[in-house]
Amino acid sequence: MIAEFVAREGGELIGTYEDVMTGADDARPELQKARRAARKAERKGAPVFIVVAKLDRLSRRMSFIASAMEGGIKFVTCDLGHDVGVVCGRGRNPTLRL
């Protein structure tokens, strides 16, 4: 699902990280690894986004998602695309790219 989404959006998949746990658990070691990899790739000048299959796979708590967004995690979801900001109460940013 994620590889197809990235390809359809014209992006490049630079790594895969999967926390094998429920979306209700906010202890996400693989998410932390993905964040570090994203920051490293961003330093090379490319726009980087963490792609999540569905928003509730990131977390079921809106406060966690909002905290992640405020903490600088740029992410999109396969089910919502770049509209995550709208769902989370932020304005739409049409310049986001994978």
C-alpha positions in Angstrom: 0.0 0.0 0.0 2.7 2.5 1.0 5.1 1.7 -1.9 2.2 2.1 -4.4 1.2 5.4 -2.8 4.7 6.8 -3.0 5.2 5.6 -6.6 1.8 7.1 -7.6 2.8 10.5 -6.0 6.2 10.4 -7.8 8.2 10.0 -4.6 11.1 7.8 -3.6 10.8 5.3 -0.8 14.1 5.7 1.2 13.3 3.3 4.1 10.6 1.3 5.8 9.9 1.2 9.5 7.1 -0.7 11.1 5.9 -0.7 14.7 4.1 -4.0 15.3 1.7 -2.8 17.9 -1.7 -1.2 18.2 -2.3 2.4 17.2 -3.4 3.0 20.8 0.2 2.5 22.0 2.2 5.7 21.6 5.6 4.1 22.4 6.8 4.0 18.8 10.5 2.9 18.5 10.3 2.5 14.7 8.7 5.9 14.4 11.6 7.4 16.2 14.0 5.6 13.8 12.0 6.9 10.8 12.2 10.5 12.3 16.0 10.2 12.5 16.2 8.9 9.0 13.9 11.7 7.7 16.0 14.4 9.4 19.2 12.9 7.9 17.6 12.9 4.4 16.3 16.4 4.9 19.8 17.7 5.6 20.7 16.6 2.0 18.1 19.2 0.8 15.2 16.9 -0.3 11.7 17.3 1.1 11.0 14.2 3.2 7.7 12.9 4.5 6.9 9.9 6.7 4.1 8.0 5.0 1.6 6.1 7.1 -0.9 3.7 5.7 -3.8 5.1 7.7 -3.9 7.9 10.2 -5.1 5.6 13.1 -2.0 3.5 12.5 0.1 6.5 13.6 -2.0 6.9 16.7 -5.6 6.9 17.8 -4.9 9.9 20.0 -5.3 13.3 18.3 -3.0 14.8 21.0 -0.2 12.5 19.9 -0.7 13.3 16.2 -0.9 17.1 17.0 2.3 16.8 19.1 4.0 14.9 16.3 3.1 17.6 13.8 4.2 20.4 16.2 7.4 18.5 16.8 8.3 18.8 13.1 7.2 15.4 11.8 6.0 15.9 8.3 3.8 13.0 7.3 1.1 12.0 4.9 -1.3 9.1 5.0 -2.3 6.8 2.1 -5.9 7.2 3.1 -5.9 11.0 3.4 -2.9 12.0 1.3 -1.7 15.5 2.1 -5.0 16.4 3.8 -3.8 15.4 7.2 -3.5 19.0 8.3 -7.1 19.6 7.4 -8.2 16.6 9.5 -6.1 17.8 12.4 -7.5 21.3 12.3 -4.8 23.0 10.2 -5.1 24.7 6.8 -4.4 22.9 3.6 -0.9 23.3 2.3 -1.0 22.5 -1.5 2.8 22.7 -1.8 3.5 19.5 0.1 5.3 16.9 -2.0 6.7 13.4 -1.4 
